[in-house]
Amino acid sequence: MCMDKRPATDVFHDWALNGKDEGMEKGHAASVNEMLSFILEQVAKSNQKFSAVDVGCGNGWVVRKLKSNEMCQYAMGIDGAAAMIEKAKKIDSSTDYIHALLPEFHPGRKFDIIHSMEFLYYLEDPESMLKSFHDDWLNDGGWAVIGIDHYAENEDSLSWPDYVGVNMATRSTEQWHNAWVEAGFKNVEHWIAGGESGVTLVFTGQK
Ligand SMILES: C[S@@+](CC[C@H](N)C(=O)[O-])C[C@H]1O[C@@H](n2cnc3c(N)ncnc32)[C@H](O)[C@@H]1O
């Protein structure tokens, strides 16, 4: 890690204290709605109740959306920024929001759905996280649905590490595709989400 960069979780802790998590929620909503639609299509096809985790959940807004679906039997959120988790718990004290750092943390159970928006590239080795999601976090037949806005083809995003002051793992779409396949995922697909001006690169894959 470069010395002039801060841990992402410190930066987002400050964002939560300053209320910037709410702007992020609005900014990510269009892409996340597409990701949730994909998830609910898979749930409808299986016609079974599902469990879900949102990794890098921020203030927990996506966990609450997942939990409100009648087919959802359990949803939890994980984030390494203390103020994000405090905020999530304040909004909804009846849900499991876990303050923990990835990739070290393991939830101690498996899920049918892993959702994650704008988290994965903050890790030094996102490829290992994907493999762990596949091997250790997902039930057989489960889906991972992961959106990122920072990637090689999104040129505007390449200045973000210096602008935000945080290290980011910059990969091309092809590199991400290969990482998903090498992690063991089947039915790997990707699309650009977020409407006409959207830039979110969403990858989905099944165990
Ligand atoms: C860009 S924010 C996105 C938050 C939320 N997914 C949303 O869309 O509003 C990234 C989140 O990932 C969390 N994060 C980044 N690196 C992390 C790590 N190594 N372990 C746990 N959480 C991390 C940050 O604390 C932050 O809340």
The ligand as an ORCA input file, in Angstrom:
! r2SCAN-3c Opt
* xyz 0 1
  C     -18.144      2.807     -2.058
  S     -18.731      2.214     -0.517
  C     -20.201      1.337     -1.028
  C     -21.172      1.113      0.099
  C     -22.472      0.436     -0.314
  N     -22.225     -0.844     -0.981
  C     -23.289      1.336     -1.192
  O     -23.444      1.043     -2.390
  O     -23.798      2.350     -0.702
  C     -17.593      0.908     -0.157
  C     -17.798      0.260      1.196
  O     -16.912     -0.854      1.309
  C     -16.351     -0.856      2.610
  N     -15.037     -1.499      2.559
  C     -13.994     -1.175      1.770
  N     -12.946     -1.990      2.004
  C     -13.344     -2.872      2.970
  C     -12.720     -3.970      3.634
  N     -11.466     -4.333      3.355
  N     -13.440     -4.656      4.544
  C     -14.721     -4.293      4.846
  N     -15.363     -3.269      4.241
  C     -14.684     -2.553      3.323
  C     -16.243      0.614      2.988
  O     -16.169      0.805      4.381
  C     -17.491      1.205      2.346
  O     -18.573      1.320      3.230
*
